[in-house]
């Protein structure tokens, strides 16, 4: 037997062990991939629950044809445009195209609120809308509703002071798993906004696609669990919900109603009309990101 053959024989046990480790690693990797694939298929964003991409959780106005068809104006409809803001902060050269579709500078946000006042619009709350639906409590002329999604820190830092400057209220929809994480608002900041007259609404626990959750218990936890956490930490009832990505179906709507919410907001914009007959399917639109577009969408004369 040659020297090389003898060396290979001595190394054979080690080679077998190495081969076994390679196979095991491949199996583990495949398992991780399958688990990740399953999670992605159910939640889509499960692998980056606390993404720092400010456009990661935003909706861009998509909804099923069935839901859209049911959002037409009825005898119990009223014109109350619901605006959705996501990002209010200085612009950065590194901002992605998706972020630029959503982001407003503080100056632009300030100008939009000034335009609303000058054009005769009156900011109302979801509570005002609920009272109108329930008992006909009058709304002011040219009502409009302001909301913010996802609980980003920039909303507290930049938008909140501008809202206070104009004497406007807004509803901030937050998903509870992200509260206090880097880039998101803290519990103390949410409490400060609530004490200043802002409304805090639920936006689920982890911001999944609710329509893709097959497990009824998991769906219920996202909807009712987020309500329970907010109420426990903030000490006030939470009665309004915003669907993550604006997506919902009849089973999701049924759970939202069963959880005790009074109103829920999607993202299908039916020209600003909302209906007392569909309190869990309120349409909304992403706020225009320039003052020119904003003034065109909400003119002084109406």
C-alpha positions in Angstrom: 0.0 0.0 0.0 1.4 3.4 -1.0 1.9 6.2 1.4 -0.9 8.3 -0.1 -3.4 5.4 0.2 -2.4 5.0 3.9 -3.0 8.7 4.5 -6.4 8.5 2.9 -7.4 5.5 5.0 -6.4 7.3 8.2 -8.5 10.4 7.0 -11.6 8.4 6.0 -13.4 8.6 9.4 -12.8 12.4 9.4 -14.1 12.7 5.8 -17.2 10.7 6.7 -17.9 13.0 9.7 -17.4 16.1 7.4 -19.8 14.7 4.8 -22.4 14.0 7.5 -22.0 17.6 8.8 -22.5 18.9 5.3 -25.7 16.8 4.9 -27.0 18.0 8.2 -26.3 21.6 7.4 -28.1 21.3 4.1 -31.1 19.7 5.9 -31.3 22.4 8.5 -31.0 25.1 5.9 -33.8 23.5 3.9 -35.9 23.3 7.0 -35.3 27.0 7.8 -36.2 27.9 4.3 -39.4 25.9 4.5 -40.3 27.5 7.8 -39.5 31.0 6.4 -41.4 30.3 3.3 -44.4 29.2 5.3 -44.2 32.3 7.5 -43.9 34.5 4.5 -46.9 32.9 2.9 -48.9 33.6 6.0 -47.6 36.9 7.2 -45.4 38.2 4.3 -43.5 40.5 6.7 -42.8 38.1 9.5 -39.0 38.1 8.8 -38.8 41.9 9.3 -41.4 42.8 11.8 -39.4 45.8 12.8 -38.2 46.9 9.4 -36.6 50.3 9.3 -38.0 50.8 5.7 -40.7 53.4 6.3 -42.6 52.2 3.2 -42.5 48.5 4.3 -45.9 48.6 6.0 -47.7 51.1 3.8 -50.7 50.4 1.7 -51.0 51.7 -1.9 -54.7 51.6 -2.4 -55.5 48.0 -3.4 -58.6 46.1 -2.3 -60.6 43.3 -3.8 -63.3 44.0 -6.4 -65.9 42.5 -4.1 -65.1 44.9 -1.3 -64.8 47.9 -3.6 -68.2 47.2 -5.2 -69.8 47.3 -1.7 -68.4 50.8 -0.9 -70.7 52.8 -3.2 -72.6 55.7 -1.7 -75.9 54.9 0.0 -78.7 56.9 1.6 -76.7 56.8 4.9 -73.4 58.0 3.4 -71.7 61.3 4.2 -68.7 63.1 2.6 -65.8 62.8 5.1 -62.4 62.3 3.3 -60.0 60.2 5.4 -56.4 61.0 4.8 -53.6 58.6 5.7 -50.1 59.8 6.4 -47.1 57.6 6.9 -43.9 59.7 6.9 -43.3 63.3 7.9 -39.7 64.2 8.1 -36.9 65.9 6.1 -36.1 64.2 2.8 -32.9 62.3 2.4 -30.9 61.6 -0.8 -31.0 57.9 0.1 -34.8 57.7 0.2 -36.2 55.0 -2.0 -38.9 55.6 -4.7 -41.4 53.9 -2.4 -40.6 56.2 0.5 -40.8 59.3 -1.8 -44.3 58.2 -2.8 -45.4 58.5 0.9 -43.1 61.1 2.5 -43.9 64.7 3.2 -41.4 67.2 4.6 -42.5 69.0 7.7 -42.9 72.2 5.6 -45.3 70.4 3.2 -47.3 68.9 6.0 -47.6 72.4 7.6 -48.7 73.9 4.3 -51.3 71.2 3.8 -52.9 71.8 7.2 -52.8 75.6 6.5 -54.6 74.9 3.2 -57.3 72.9 5.0 -58.0 75.8 7.4 -58.0 78.4 4.6 -60.2 76.3 2.4 -62.8 75.9 5.1 -62.3 72.3 6.0 -62.9 71.2 9.6 -60.9 68.3 11.1 -63.1 65.7 12.9 -62.3 62.5 14.7 -63.4 58.9 14.3 -65.4 59.5 17.5 -67.2 62.3 15.8 -68.0 60.1 12.8 -69.2 57.3 15.1 -71.5 59.7 16.9 -72.9 60.8 13.5 -73.5 57.2 12.5 -75.0 56.2 15.8 -77.3 59.1 16.6 -77.1 61.7 13.8 -74.9 64.1 15.9 -74.2 66.8 13.3 -70.8 67.1 11.7 -69.4 70.5 10.7 -69.4 71.7 7.1 -66.6 70.2 5.0 -65.4 67.6 7.5 -62.1 65.8 7.0 -60.3 63.2 9.1 -56.5 62.8 9.5 -54.8 59.6 10.3 -51.3 58.2 10.6 -50.2 54.6 10.2 -47.6 52.3 11.7 -46.3 54.4 14.6 -43.1 55.7 13.2 -41.0 58.0 15.4 -41.0 60.7 12.8 -44.7 61.2 13.3 -44.2 62.1 16.9 -41.1 64.2 16.2 -42.3 66.2 13.3 -46.1 65.8 12.7 -47.3 66.0 16.2 -46.0 69.5 16.9 -47.5 70.7 13.6 -50.9 69.3 14.5 -50.8 71.1 17.8 -49.8 74.3 16.1 -52.9 74.2 14.0 -55.1 72.9 16.8 -55.9 69.7 14.8 -56.5 66.2 16.1 -55.5 63.0 14.3 -55.7 59.3 14.9 -52.4 57.3 15.1 -52.8 53.6 14.2 -49.9 51.6 15.7 -49.0 47.9 15.6 -48.1 46.9 19.1 -45.1 44.6 18.6 -43.1 47.6 17.3 -43.8 50.1 20.0 -40.6 51.1 21.7 -38.4 49.6 19.0 -35.8 51.5 17.1 -37.5 53.9 14.7 -40.9 53.6 16.3 -42.7 55.6 19.0 -42.5 54.7 22.6 -45.4 54.1 25.1 -44.6 57.4 26.8 -44.8 59.3 23.5 -48.2 57.6 22.7 -49.4 58.7 26.1 -48.3 62.3 25.5 -50.1 62.4 22.2 -53.3 60.9 23.7 -53.2 63.5 26.5 -52.9 66.2 23.9 -56.1 65.2 22.3 -54.9 62.6 19.7 -56.6 59.3 19.3 -54.6 56.0 19.3 -56.0 53.2 17.2 -55.1 49.6 16.7 -53.2 48.4 13.6 -52.8 44.7 14.7 -49.9 43.2 16.7 -47.4 42.5 14.0 -48.8 44.1 10.8 -49.5 40.9 8.8 -51.7 40.4 5.8 -54.8 39.5 7.9 -56.5 37.9 5.0 -53.7 35.3 4.7 -53.8 34.1 8.3 -55.4 30.6 8.2 -55.4 30.0 11.9 -58.5 31.6 13.5 -56.8 31.9 16.9 -53.8 33.8 15.3 -56.1 36.1 13.5 -58.1 36.9 16.7 -54.9 37.6 18.6 -53.8 40.1 15.9 -57.1 41.9 16.1 -58.3 41.6 19.7 -54.8 41.2 21.2 -53.6 44.5 19.9 -56.7 46.2 21.3 -56.2 44.6 24.8 -52.5 45.7 24.9 -53.3 49.3 23.9 -56.1 49.6 26.4 -54.0 48.1 29.2 -51.0 50.3 28.6 -52.8 53.6 27.7 -55.8 53.2 30.1 -58.4 54.2 27.5 -60.8 52.4 25.3 -59.6 51.6 21.8 -62.5 51.6 19.4 -61.0 52.1 15.9 -58.9 49.7 13.8 -57.0 50.1 10.6 -56.4 47.0 8.5 -52.7 46.4 7.8 -52.0 47.1 4.1 -55.7 48.0 3.9 -56.6 44.4 3.3 -59.7 42.7 4.7 -62.3 40.1 3.9 -65.6 39.1 5.6 -64.0 36.9 8.2 -61.5 39.7 9.2 -64.4 42.2 9.3 -66.4 39.9 11.5 -63.5 39.5 14.0 -63.0 43.3 14.1 -66.6 43.8 15.0 -66.6 40.9 17.5 -63.5 42.4 19.2 -65.5 45.5 20.1 -64.2 48.1 17.6 -66.8 50.6 16.5 -65.1 51.6 13.2 -62.4 50.3 10.9 -60.5 51.9 8.1 -59.3 50.3 4.9 -57.7 52.0 1.9 -60.3 52.0 -0.9 -61.1 55.6 -1.5 -64.7 56.0 -2.7 -64.4 59.8 -3.4 -64.5 60.7 0.3 -67.9 59.0 1.0 -68.3 56.8 4.1 -71.4 54.9 5.0 -73.0 54.1 8.3 -74.0 50.8 6.7 -70.4 49.8 6.4 -68.6 51.1 9.5 -65.9 48.5 9.3 -65.1 49.3 5.6 -64.3 53.0 5.7 -62.3 54.1 2.7 -59.2 56.3 2.9 -56.5 57.7 0.7 -52.8 58.4 1.1 -52.3 62.1 1.5 -50.9 63.9 -1.6 -47.2 64.6 -1.0 -47.1 68.1 -2.6 -49.1 71.1 -1.8 -50.2 71.5 -5.4 -51.7 68.1 -5.6 -53.3 68.5 -2.2 -55.0 71.8 -3.1 -56.3 70.3 -6.3 -57.7 67.3 -4.4 -59.3 69.5 -1.7 -60.2 72.8 -3.3 -61.6 75.7 -1.4 -64.9 75.6 -3.2 -67.1 72.5 -2.7 
